[in-house]
């Protein structure tokens, strides 16, 4: 399993970002999750509703995890997308 901490740059996930993120996540065979440890919430990264329902605030630290045959590439590419989110 691969994991990476990411930080939300805005309040909530807007629909355009959520669409890009879940579309990219859907291209990987790995099981990908976003974990909000402070609130004990685990969301499927391939679910647009799951991502938008997190209702994070700017500065929230989330853990991005992937487990499967392409987990390393999934974490790298999704982590980059998360960092570019403005």
Rosetta constraint file for C-alpha pairs under 8 A:
AtomPair CA 1 CA 65 HARMONIC 7.05 0.50
AtomPair CA 1 CA 66 HARMONIC 5.83 0.50
AtomPair CA 1 CA 67 HARMONIC 4.58 0.50
AtomPair CA 1 CA 68 HARMONIC 7.25 0.50
AtomPair CA 1 CA 71 HARMONIC 6.88 0.50
AtomPair CA 2 CA 65 HARMONIC 5.68 0.50
AtomPair CA 2 CA 66 HARMONIC 5.38 0.50
AtomPair CA 2 CA 67 HARMONIC 6.46 0.50
AtomPair CA 2 CA 71 HARMONIC 6.12 0.50
AtomPair CA 2 CA 72 HARMONIC 6.15 0.50
AtomPair CA 2 CA 75 HARMONIC 6.86 0.50
AtomPair CA 3 CA 63 HARMONIC 6.64 0.50
AtomPair CA 3 CA 64 HARMONIC 5.51 0.50
AtomPair CA 3 CA 65 HARMONIC 4.29 0.50
AtomPair CA 3 CA 66 HARMONIC 6.47 0.50
AtomPair CA 3 CA 75 HARMONIC 6.88 0.50
AtomPair CA 4 CA 63 HARMONIC 5.66 0.50
AtomPair CA 4 CA 64 HARMONIC 5.21 0.50
AtomPair CA 4 CA 65 HARMONIC 6.55 0.50
AtomPair CA 4 CA 75 HARMONIC 6.95 0.50
AtomPair CA 4 CA 79 HARMONIC 7.41 0.50
AtomPair CA 5 CA 61 HARMONIC 6.59 0.50
AtomPair CA 5 CA 62 HARMONIC 5.70 0.50
AtomPair CA 5 CA 63 HARMONIC 4.45 0.50
AtomPair CA 5 CA 64 HARMONIC 6.11 0.50
AtomPair CA 6 CA 61 HARMONIC 5.78 0.50
AtomPair CA 6 CA 62 HARMONIC 5.32 0.50
AtomPair CA 6 CA 63 HARMONIC 6.08 0.50
AtomPair CA 6 CA 64 HARMONIC 6.89 0.50
AtomPair CA 6 CA 79 HARMONIC 7.00 0.50
AtomPair CA 6 CA 82 HARMONIC 7.06 0.50
AtomPair CA 6 CA 83 HARMONIC 7.57 0.50
AtomPair CA 7 CA 58 HARMONIC 7.68 0.50
AtomPair CA 7 CA 59 HARMONIC 5.67 0.50
AtomPair CA 7 CA 60 HARMONIC 5.54 0.50
AtomPair CA 7 CA 61 HARMONIC 4.54 0.50
AtomPair CA 7 CA 62 HARMONIC 6.06 0.50
AtomPair CA 7 CA 82 HARMONIC 7.99 0.50
AtomPair CA 7 CA 83 HARMONIC 7.94 0.50
AtomPair CA 8 CA 12 HARMONIC 7.97 0.50
AtomPair CA 8 CA 56 HARMONIC 7.12 0.50
AtomPair CA 8 CA 57 HARMONIC 6.87 0.50
AtomPair CA 8 CA 58 HARMONIC 5.15 0.50
AtomPair CA 8 CA 59 HARMONIC 5.29 0.50
AtomPair CA 8 CA 60 HARMONIC 5.30 0.50
AtomPair CA 8 CA 61 HARMONIC 6.54 0.50
AtomPair CA 8 CA 62 HARMONIC 7.47 0.50
AtomPair CA 8 CA 82 HARMONIC 7.87 0.50
AtomPair CA 9 CA 57 HARMONIC 7.92 0.50
AtomPair CA 9 CA 58 HARMONIC 4.83 0.50
AtomPair CA 9 CA 59 HARMONIC 5.99 0.50
AtomPair CA 9 CA 60 HARMONIC 7.97 0.50
AtomPair CA 9 CA 85 HARMONIC 7.05 0.50
AtomPair CA 9 CA 86 HARMONIC 6.47 0.50
AtomPair CA 10 CA 56 HARMONIC 7.97 0.50
AtomPair CA 10 CA 57 HARMONIC 6.22 0.50
AtomPair CA 10 CA 58 HARMONIC 4.32 0.50
AtomPair CA 10 CA 59 HARMONIC 7.51 0.50
AtomPair CA 10 CA 86 HARMONIC 7.11 0.50
AtomPair CA 11 CA 55 HARMONIC 7.15 0.50
AtomPair CA 11 CA 56 HARMONIC 5.69 0.50
AtomPair CA 11 CA 57 HARMONIC 4.06 0.50
AtomPair CA 11 CA 58 HARMONIC 4.87 0.50
AtomPair CA 12 CA 52 HARMONIC 6.73 0.50
AtomPair CA 12 CA 54 HARMONIC 7.17 0.50
AtomPair CA 12 CA 55 HARMONIC 4.71 0.50
AtomPair CA 12 CA 56 HARMONIC 4.86 0.50
AtomPair CA 12 CA 57 HARMONIC 5.97 0.50
AtomPair CA 12 CA 58 HARMONIC 7.69 0.50
AtomPair CA 13 CA 17 HARMONIC 6.46 0.50
AtomPair CA 13 CA 18 HARMONIC 6.07 0.50
AtomPair CA 13 CA 51 HARMONIC 7.06 0.50
AtomPair CA 13 CA 52 HARMONIC 5.38 0.50
AtomPair CA 13 CA 55 HARMONIC 7.16 0.50
AtomPair CA 13 CA 56 HARMONIC 7.57 0.50
AtomPair CA 14 CA 18 HARMONIC 6.12 0.50
AtomPair CA 14 CA 52 HARMONIC 7.16 0.50
AtomPair CA 15 CA 19 HARMONIC 5.95 0.50
AtomPair CA 15 CA 48 HARMONIC 7.97 0.50
AtomPair CA 15 CA 52 HARMONIC 7.36 0.50
AtomPair CA 16 CA 20 HARMONIC 6.30 0.50
AtomPair CA 17 CA 21 HARMONIC 5.98 0.50
AtomPair CA 17 CA 85 HARMONIC 7.15 0.50
AtomPair CA 18 CA 22 HARMONIC 5.97 0.50
AtomPair CA 18 CA 48 HARMONIC 5.68 0.50
AtomPair CA 18 CA 51 HARMONIC 6.49 0.50
AtomPair CA 18 CA 52 HARMONIC 6.71 0.50
AtomPair CA 19 CA 23 HARMONIC 5.91 0.50
AtomPair CA 19 CA 48 HARMONIC 6.29 0.50
AtomPair CA 20 CA 24 HARMONIC 6.16 0.50
AtomPair CA 21 CA 25 HARMONIC 6.06 0.50
AtomPair CA 21 CA 45 HARMONIC 7.65 0.50
AtomPair CA 21 CA 46 HARMONIC 7.83 0.50
AtomPair CA 21 CA 78 HARMONIC 7.04 0.50
AtomPair CA 21 CA 81 HARMONIC 7.24 0.50
AtomPair CA 21 CA 82 HARMONIC 7.98 0.50
AtomPair CA 22 CA 26 HARMONIC 5.96 0.50
AtomPair CA 22 CA 45 HARMONIC 6.00 0.50
AtomPair CA 22 CA 46 HARMONIC 4.57 0.50
AtomPair CA 22 CA 47 HARMONIC 6.14 0.50
AtomPair CA 22 CA 48 HARMONIC 5.91 0.50
AtomPair CA 23 CA 27 HARMONIC 6.79 0.50
AtomPair CA 23 CA 46 HARMONIC 7.13 0.50
AtomPair CA 24 CA 28 HARMONIC 7.48 0.50
AtomPair CA 24 CA 78 HARMONIC 7.32 0.50
AtomPair CA 25 CA 32 HARMONIC 7.14 0.50
AtomPair CA 25 CA 45 HARMONIC 6.39 0.50
AtomPair CA 25 CA 46 HARMONIC 5.48 0.50
AtomPair CA 25 CA 74 HARMONIC 7.13 0.50
AtomPair CA 25 CA 78 HARMONIC 7.11 0.50
AtomPair CA 26 CA 46 HARMONIC 5.55 0.50
AtomPair CA 28 CA 70 HARMONIC 6.54 0.50
AtomPair CA 28 CA 71 HARMONIC 7.93 0.50
AtomPair CA 28 CA 74 HARMONIC 6.45 0.50
AtomPair CA 29 CA 68 HARMONIC 6.60 0.50
AtomPair CA 29 CA 69 HARMONIC 6.67 0.50
AtomPair CA 29 CA 70 HARMONIC 6.48 0.50
AtomPair CA 30 CA 66 HARMONIC 5.96 0.50
AtomPair CA 30 CA 67 HARMONIC 5.21 0.50
AtomPair CA 30 CA 68 HARMONIC 4.04 0.50
AtomPair CA 30 CA 69 HARMONIC 6.01 0.50
AtomPair CA 30 CA 70 HARMONIC 5.88 0.50
AtomPair CA 30 CA 71 HARMONIC 5.67 0.50
AtomPair CA 30 CA 74 HARMONIC 7.58 0.50
AtomPair CA 31 CA 66 HARMONIC 5.49 0.50
AtomPair CA 31 CA 67 HARMONIC 5.25 0.50
AtomPair CA 31 CA 68 HARMONIC 6.22 0.50
AtomPair CA 32 CA 44 HARMONIC 6.29 0.50
AtomPair CA 32 CA 45 HARMONIC 5.44 0.50
AtomPair CA 32 CA 46 HARMONIC 7.12 0.50
AtomPair CA 32 CA 64 HARMONIC 7.34 0.50
AtomPair CA 32 CA 65 HARMONIC 5.61 0.50
AtomPair CA 32 CA 66 HARMONIC 4.35 0.50
AtomPair CA 32 CA 67 HARMONIC 6.62 0.50
AtomPair CA 33 CA 42 HARMONIC 6.59 0.50
AtomPair CA 33 CA 43 HARMONIC 5.56 0.50
AtomPair CA 33 CA 44 HARMONIC 4.74 0.50
AtomPair CA 33 CA 45 HARMONIC 4.97 0.50
AtomPair CA 33 CA 64 HARMONIC 5.93 0.50
AtomPair CA 33 CA 65 HARMONIC 5.23 0.50
AtomPair CA 33 CA 66 HARMONIC 6.43 0.50
AtomPair CA 34 CA 42 HARMONIC 5.83 0.50
AtomPair CA 34 CA 43 HARMONIC 5.18 0.50
AtomPair CA 34 CA 44 HARMONIC 6.43 0.50
AtomPair CA 34 CA 45 HARMONIC 5.91 0.50
AtomPair CA 34 CA 51 HARMONIC 7.96 0.50
AtomPair CA 34 CA 62 HARMONIC 6.56 0.50
AtomPair CA 34 CA 63 HARMONIC 5.67 0.50
AtomPair CA 34 CA 64 HARMONIC 4.71 0.50
AtomPair CA 34 CA 65 HARMONIC 6.39 0.50
AtomPair CA 35 CA 40 HARMONIC 7.34 0.50
AtomPair CA 35 CA 41 HARMONIC 5.80 0.50
AtomPair CA 35 CA 42 HARMONIC 4.50 0.50
AtomPair CA 35 CA 43 HARMONIC 6.34 0.50
AtomPair CA 35 CA 62 HARMONIC 5.65 0.50
AtomPair CA 35 CA 63 HARMONIC 4.98 0.50
AtomPair CA 35 CA 64 HARMONIC 6.42 0.50
AtomPair CA 35 CA 65 HARMONIC 7.72 0.50
AtomPair CA 36 CA 40 HARMONIC 5.83 0.50
AtomPair CA 36 CA 41 HARMONIC 5.10 0.50
AtomPair CA 36 CA 42 HARMONIC 6.37 0.50
AtomPair CA 36 CA 61 HARMONIC 7.16 0.50
AtomPair CA 36 CA 62 HARMONIC 4.99 0.50
AtomPair CA 36 CA 63 HARMONIC 6.56 0.50
AtomPair CA 37 CA 41 HARMONIC 6.44 0.50
AtomPair CA 37 CA 62 HARMONIC 7.06 0.50
AtomPair CA 37 CA 63 HARMONIC 7.62 0.50
AtomPair CA 41 CA 54 HARMONIC 7.94 0.50
AtomPair CA 43 CA 47 HARMONIC 7.78 0.50
AtomPair CA 43 CA 50 HARMONIC 5.49 0.50
AtomPair CA 43 CA 51 HARMONIC 6.52 0.50
AtomPair CA 43 CA 54 HARMONIC 7.75 0.50
AtomPair CA 44 CA 50 HARMONIC 6.19 0.50
AtomPair CA 44 CA 51 HARMONIC 7.32 0.50
AtomPair CA 45 CA 50 HARMONIC 7.23 0.50
AtomPair CA 45 CA 51 HARMONIC 6.43 0.50
AtomPair CA 47 CA 51 HARMONIC 6.25 0.50
AtomPair CA 48 CA 52 HARMONIC 6.20 0.50
AtomPair CA 49 CA 53 HARMONIC 5.86 0.50
AtomPair CA 50 CA 54 HARMONIC 6.70 0.50
AtomPair CA 56 CA 60 HARMONIC 6.26 0.50
AtomPair CA 64 CA 75 HARMONIC 7.06 0.50
AtomPair CA 64 CA 79 HARMONIC 7.75 0.50
AtomPair CA 65 CA 75 HARMONIC 6.95 0.50
AtomPair CA 66 CA 71 HARMONIC 4.97 0.50
AtomPair CA 66 CA 72 HARMONIC 7.55 0.50
AtomPair CA 66 CA 74 HARMONIC 6.86 0.50
AtomPair CA 66 CA 75 HARMONIC 6.48 0.50
AtomPair CA 67 CA 71 HARMONIC 5.30 0.50
AtomPair CA 70 CA 74 HARMONIC 6.16 0.50
AtomPair CA 71 CA 75 HARMONIC 6.18 0.50
AtomPair CA 72 CA 76 HARMONIC 6.25 0.50
AtomPair CA 73 CA 77 HARMONIC 6.07 0.50
AtomPair CA 74 CA 78 HARMONIC 5.89 0.50
AtomPair CA 75 CA 79 HARMONIC 5.65 0.50
AtomPair CA 76 CA 80 HARMONIC 6.27 0.50
AtomPair CA 77 CA 81 HARMONIC 6.34 0.50
AtomPair CA 78 CA 82 HARMONIC 6.12 0.50
AtomPair CA 79 CA 83 HARMONIC 6.25 0.50
AtomPair CA 80 CA 84 HARMONIC 6.29 0.50
AtomPair CA 81 CA 85 HARMONIC 6.37 0.50
